[in-house]
Amino acid sequence: MATRRIINTEKTILDKDDDDVSTSDAGQQQSSDTAPAVPMDVILKLLAFTFAMVIIPIGSYFVSVNTIFRGNSTYAGGLAALMANVVLVGYIIVAMNEDQSDQLEAKKKGGKKD
């Protein structure tokens, strides 16, 4: 048979994990990094575009259905879809510009070191 028998002197994975935690805490204090993995400006941009993705299409629909298109909800829905795409393209452009600015800063730092 191709089964493996656990010997009493062997430790299981759970036993090893418990021992590793207790020995590392007793031996030395480990510092924990509580800084966010994503910068705050990126989170704020994402929240702003999320808010815009909800508010702008719905707002444009309700504003235009009775004022611009005089009750034609098909055209108002089309305008709302167009505005959602405008917000999406805007987010893509902002994300691409941010990525390019990061690359330019890295080039400048690399050029100054030489």
N, C-alpha and C positions, 0 to 999 in steps of 0.2 A: 504494500500500500504506500501511497505517496503522501502520507500525512506527517506532519511534524509534531512532535511531542514537546511540550513546554516543561523544562526541568525546573524544579523548585528553586534552585539557586539563580536561575536566569530571571531577569526583570522584564516585565512586560513594558510596552510603550507607555502606559499610564504611570507605572511605577517610576520609570526614568524621568518623566516630566515632573512628577512631584519632587523627586530628589534634586533635580536641576534647579528648580525654583527655590527650594529651601536652602541649598548650599550657596547659591549666588546672593541671596538676601543676607545670609549670615556673614559671608566673606567681605562684601563691599556694597556700598550703596550705588545703584545705577541711576543716572540722571535720565529723566524722561523729557522728550521733546514734545511740547504741546502746541507748537506752532502749526498753523494750517498748512496743508500740502499745496493749496492753491492760493495765490495772492489775493488780497482783499479787492483790488480793483477789478480783477477778472470776475469775482463773485458778484460785485455790484453791476458790472456790465451785463452779466447773464440775467440778473434779477430785473434790470431795467428793460431788457429786450423781451423777457417773459411777460412783464407787465404790459409792454407795448403790443405784444402778440395777442393778448387777450382784449385789451381796451380798444385799440385802433380799429380792427375789423368790425367788432360789435358796435362801436360808436358810429363808424361810418355807415353801417347798415341803417341804424335807427335814425340818423340825421338825414340820410339821403332818401329813404323810402317815401317820406311824405313831402319833403321840400324840393328835391331835385327831380325825382322820378314820378312824383304824384301818384303814389300807391302801387307802382309796379315793383313787386318784391323780387322779381327775377333780376332786373337790372341792379337793384340795391344789393342783392346777394352776390352778383358778379363784381360789383365795386368792393364789397367786403373781402372777397377772395383776392382781388387785385391788391388791396391794401395789406393783406396778410403776406402776400409775396413780396411786397415792397419792404416790409419789416424784416422778412427772412433774408432778402438780398442785402439789406443794410447791416444785419448781423454778420453775414459772411464777409462783407467788405471791412468792417471793423476788426474782425478776427484776423483777416489776412494782413491788414496794416499793423496790427499789434505783433504778429509773428515776424513781419519784416523789420520792425523797429527793434525787436529782440536780437535778430541776426545782425543788424547794423551796429548795435551796442557791443556785441561780442567781437565783431571785426575791429572796432575802434580800440577796445581793450587789448586785443591781440596785437594790433599794430603799435600801440604805445609801449608794449613790453619789449619789442625787438629793438 
